[in-house]
Amino acid sequence: MSFRTKIIFATTFTLVVTVWAVAWVASAAITRTFEQRDARRTAMLVEQVKREFARRGEEIARRVEGIATSEDVQRIAATVGEPGGDTAQYVGDAAGMAREQSLDFLEIVGPDTSIITSAQWPARFGYKESWLTDAADWRSQAAFLQNEELPDGMALALEAVRNVPVGNGSLYIAGGQRVDTAAFLSSLPRGDGMEICLRRNNTIIGGCSTGAGEQITYTAVPLQGRSGAVVAELLIGVSRAELMSLKSYIRDTSLVAGTGGVLLGIVLSWWAASRVTRPLQSLAGSVRQVAGGDWDVRAPVKSRDEVGQLAEDFNTMTHQLVEQKQRIIQTERVAAWRELARRLAHELKNPLFPLQITVENLQRVRERSPEEFEEVFRESTATLVSELEHLKAIIGRFSDFAKMPAPQLETVDVNEIAREVLRLFSAQLAAPGKPAIIARMELAENLPKVDADPEQLRRALRNLVLNAMDAMPNGGELTVRTRAVDGRVAIEVADTGEGLTKEECERLFTPYYTTKRHGTGLGLAIVQSFVADHHGSIAVDSEPGKGASFRIELAAKT
């Protein structure tokens, strides 16, 4: 993902999250405010309903009290108090009394709890109402809710009971009004957008919109009867239409604002990203040119902001690098010539001293007898020839390193090159009179081929094998391995010789550095040059006393 795309994505994501968060917070705050308002309205309405029930209960109790003190009830009481009094004559009186007091229910019950007269169900004459004896003095009792039995079922009533003393007992007057009617419920106080209905035996009475889903929320107020049991629930509904409309408005507004903000953010972030990324892309191109070797490149400075300052710093850095590069090249060049002169002087000094001694010996024996001169001459000429060959070999090694040609790449089978090199040294490895060196080959099958200069590869492997042989003056094992590793071909030459220290491993590929007594330090430098020309890598793994392992890795041919 490009930097420009990341900026656009980050800006868009931030805008979307911000708009969503603002909309969510606003919606949550509005919802909480409405819920608190509705809770207060519901609590106020519950209190109003309770007060209305109490007021109506008092009104019903007053009306029942009026019936209890009426002449009709007094006449019934007198009849009940007479021995053998006939109460059948009063069976239909309750209906008239109820109408006069606007009551839906009215029953007059004798001291034995038998119904004398019933307004709501006259046929219940003589039925027992034993619950009336639960209270000794009904005059101190407030109105209560009661399930009344009717010919067509049960009805919920708000009732009051009063008793009239008759002899040793009481005459009971129980009357009330029906609660589970739409007319009664509609008369209860309510606010705008609020509903009141009754739920009894899972039946809703009063026409509430209970199927409106989230549009209306209901609070259930339990209604307790005379014994404390819940006989019904009063449902108080509060309309959420205003809240839902406001939330919908916020959602739609947020969607529109968010979409507009995202589009604007994309345009602005694209513009801002372009202003940032174009100079950075130009600077990155300049960096790649420097990495490719063009140290004279300069990045264009088109602004005075941080990016422009970065371009100026880059230009200053490349200028300093060019100057440092020139100084380093000059310093390395002088150091290389000094090291070459030191090495040449050191290498040439060793054979020159025997040559000088030999020539001086020839001068001293020139005046002696021919026989003695002849003997010294033969020895001296042999020494001269040997030391001249030594000088020739030294000059040849320096000449070979100096004229390393550019590689001529071919498709090469590394396993075949390894076999050729070991065959070349087979005689030296098993030379009579010397400690034997056992050669092993561990060549991978189906090894990929590589693009390399075969002659330079042979030369590099010969140098590694020679180093391994020199490291085992008392004999040992020489192992040449090949294997494929992650698209590369590895060639490893290992010995069981004296090994190298960590410091020696770090300096091993430096030209003219050697750990041998009579070495020039050019063998591994030639190997390093081969590896560099073929864009490969070389590494050494060694510890003192545990031998050494040199590994060359070249790119496999695809």
Secondary structure, 3 states (H helix, E strand, C coil): CCHHHHHHHHHHHHHHHHHHHHHHHHHHHHHHHHHHHHHHHHHHHHHHHHHHHHHHHHHHHHHHHHHHCCHHHHHHHHHHHCCCCCCHHHCCHHHHHHHHCCCCEEEEECCCCEEEEECCCHHHCCCECHHHHHCCCHHHCCCEEEEEEECCEEEEEEEEEEEEEECCEEEEEEEEEECCCHHHHHCCCCCCCEEEEEEECCEEECCCCCCCHHHEEEEEEEEEECCCCEEEEEEEEEECHHHHHHHHHHHHHHHHHHHHHHHHHHHHHHHHHHHHHHHHHHHHHHHHHHHCCCCCCCCCCCCCCHHHHHHHHHHHHHHHHHHHHHHHHHHHHHHHHHHHHHHHHHHHHHHHHHHHHHHHHHHHHHHCCHHHHHHHHHHHHHHHHHHHHHHHHHHHHHHHHHCCCCCCCEEECHHHHHHHHHHHCHHHHCCCCCCCEEEEEEECCCCCCEEECHHHHHHHHHHHHHHHHHCCCCCEEEEEEEEEECCEEEEEEEECCCCCCHHHHHHCCCCCCCCCCCCCCCHHHHHHHHHHHCCCEEEEEECCCCCEEEEEEEEECC
